[in-house]
Amino acid sequence: MAPKDRTFKAYIELELQLGNVDRCRVLYEKYLEWAPANCHAWIKFAELEKTLGEAQRTRALYELAISQPVLDMPEALWK
């Protein structure tokens, strides 16, 4: 209804603890639809894919994040 940053983070963490990786991906997609300027969300999603060994997905996420017109901390993505 009225999503909040904290709600997304908590729900994603819960799903990770349960081992539902596909659900985490869906949640990150919804999170980024809601807040595409949030660099922290882009980085955490890419880190999730990296831990799963998905190098192509990780690279694609970073490229998509960089192409966003408005980011709150673009320097964090570059690091």
C-alpha positions, 0 to 999 in steps of 0.5 A: 500500500505505502511501501517504505525502505525499511519494509523492503529490507526486512522482507528481503532479509526474511526471504533470504533467511528462508532460502527463497532466492526467487522471491528475493529477486522479485522483491528487489525488482519491486523495490527498484520500481518503487525507488530507482534512485536508491543506490543501496538497493541496486548494490544489495541486489547485485551483491545477492546475484554475486553470492549466487555466482551469477556474474552476468546478472551482476554485471547487467544490474550494475549497467542498468543502475548506472543508466538510471538518470537520477541516483542518490549516490552514484559514486557508491555504484562505481566503487 
